[in-house]
Amino acid sequence: MDGQAPGLTREGTDDAPLPPRKLAKRIALARAACAVFGHEGYARASVDALAAAAGVSTRTLYNHFPGGKSELFRAVVTWSSGEVRDAHVATVKALLDPARPPRPEDLERDLAALARALIDVMVEHPDHFALVRHIHAEADHVPPEVLAAWKAAGPGPVAEALADALAVLERAGLLDLHGDPELAAAHFTALTSTSVAQLSHYGVLPLSPAQTDRVVRGGATAFLRAYRAR
């Protein structure tokens, strides 16, 4: 469980770890709330619906999250993003091992395999990515501090891990990142996993394996046309 999720795994006042029973209750609340927020969005989700989904009273919900819906939403977003972040970062490290860079002739294949694995993480966390879909759609209604917390907990570290992995490939003579690994990582993601996420509406209307493969292969090819070392 991600210890950085504020209001979920630690006491808000002194940052002390929660007792196991209280932690289990908050995790149960967060899991139920993630599904509700993913289905209803932030603006439409009511405290009554959030409590009902977790099988608790609204009083219990406020006992755990005195700030109500906004505090619970931030806790859910950062906790859920932490879980997905860890899965994404582990995937990048496993498939782009800095100690074993791919052969030049295998680079496109391995980048496509990485993109597919990152997409698999999305498929394995449907409630989280339904939540992300609503965050994008309701950005003007989501508290700014929640947007910042989400980016810091999830997308930011994942982008950094991918940029670091691509920089290793550059040092191995396989890529030319033109002095900007972060931008190259953003381009790779946009051409592959983000394209699939958008076309499938973050998993609501899943693409067929053939459609996914077409997007991933085309994205990896386009990325290497811009960034393969000459």
N, C-alpha and C positions, 0 to 999 in steps of 0.2 A: 504494500500500500504506500502511496506517495506521501511521505512525511511533509512535503512542502505545501500541501493543500490547506490554506488557512481556514480555520473554523471547522475542520473535519477531523484531523488526526491529532490536533493539539489544542490545549486550552488557549483561548484568545488573549487572556490577560497576562499570563506569565510564561507562555510557550511551553508549559509542562506537558509531557505525554499524557494522553487520556487513559483512564483505567480501561482494561479490556472490554468490560461489559458496555461502558458508555461508547467506546470506539465502535463496537459491533453495531450498536443502535444507530450511530451516525452513518456508518457505511450502508446499513439497510435503508435509511432515509435517502442517502445520496443515490443509491441504485434506482430506487423507485422514482425519485425526482428526475433523474436523468431521462428516464423513459417518458415522463410527463412533459418535461420541457422539450424533448425531442419531437413529441407529437403535437403539442399545442403551441410551442414557442414561448418566449419569455412573457410577452405582453398578455397573452390569453390564459396562461396557467394561473389558477387561483390557489391560494393557500389551502382552501378546503380540499381541492382536488389533489394537491401534493400530499396532504396528510392522509387522505383516504387511500391513495395509491400505496403508501407505506404501512397502512393498517394502524395508524396512530391518531390520536386526537390533535386538533390544532394547538391545544395547550402544550402537548408534548413536543410538537414541532418547534414552537416558540421557546420552549425550555432549552432545546439544543441550538436553535438559531434565533436569538432574540431579535435580530434584524429582519426576520421574516423572509419573504420571497427573495429579496435582493441578496441577502447574506447566504441563503441556501444556494441560490444560483451560482454565486461566485465560488462557493465551496465545491459544488458539483462540477463546474467547468474546470477548475484547476486540478481537482482530483482525477477526473476522467481524462483530461489532457495529459496528466502525468503518466497514467497507465499506457495510453497510446504512444506517448513520446518514448517511453522505455522500449516498447515493442519496435517502433520505427528505428530508433538508434541501434538496438541490437541487430536488426536486420541489415542496416548499412554496414556495421562492423563485421558481420558474418559474411556478407557477400562481396564486400570490397576490403578484403584483408590487406592491411598495409604491408605485411610481411610477404605476401604472395600476390603481387599485381598480375593481372591477366596478360597473356601474350597479345601482341598487337592484333593478330587475326581473330582473337576471341573477345576483343573489347566490346564490340557492338552487342554480341550475344550476352555478355555478362551484364552490361548496362540494362539491356532489356529484361534480364532475369531479376535484377534489382528492382526495376519499376514494377514488375508483376508482384514481387514479394511485398512491396510497399502497398500495392493495391489490395493484396490479401489481408493486410492489417485493417484496412478500411472495412472489408467484408466481415471480419471477425469482431468488429466493434460497431454494430449498426446503430445502437442508441447514441453513442458519442458523435458519430458523423451526422445523424439526424439533428443533434444539438448544434453542430457546426453549421449545418445548412440554415438553421434558424438564426444563428448569430450573424451570418452574412446578410440574411434577409431583413433582420431587425436591428441592424447596427445603430440606427438612430434612436432606438428604444432601450437598448442594453446600456446599463451604466458604464461610463468610460473606464472606470477602474476595473470593471470586469473584463472588458475587451483587452486592456493592458495585461491583466493577470493571465488571461487565456494565451495571449501571444508569448508571454514570458514562460509559461508552464509547458506549452506544447510546440507550436510551430517554430518558435525561435530556436530552441535547442536542436530540433530536428534539422532545420536548415543549416545550422552551424556544423552538425555532424556530417552532413552530406558535403558541405563545402570543404571540410577537412579531408574527407575521403577523396574528393576530386583533386585536391591539391597534391595528395600522395601520388595519384596517377600522373599528374603533371611532372612531379619530380622523377617519376619513372620514365619520362620521355614519351608518354602516351597521349597527353592532352596539352593544349595551349590555352590557358584560361584568361589570357589577355589582361593579367594583373588584377582580376576581380573574381575570386573563387565564389564569393557569395552570390554574385549575379549569375554566374554559370550554374550554380546549384538551383537557383530560382528558375532559370531557363529549362533545366533538365526536368524539374518537377512539373512546370507548366506544360511541357510537351508530352508528358507521360501520365503520371498518376493524377494530376489535377484535371487533365483533359477527360480522363475516364470518370472522375468524380463529378464533373460538371455534366457530361453527357448522360450519366446515370442518375443525376440529381442526388448525388451522395448516396447511392445505393437504393433509392426508392424504385427506380426502373432499371434493374441490372442489365448490363450489356451481355450479349452472348460471348462465350469464349473466343469465337472468331472475331467479333467486333473489338473486344479488348486487345486481342493479339495484334490486330491491324493498327490500333492507336499506339500501342506500346512500341511495336517495331518501327512504325513511321516516326514516332517521337525520338527514339534512340538514333535512328538514321539522321534525322534533321539536326539533332544535337551534335553529332560527330561531324557533320558538314561544317558546323561553325567552330568546333572546339578540338577536333583531332589535330594532334601535332603534325606539322608538315616536315 
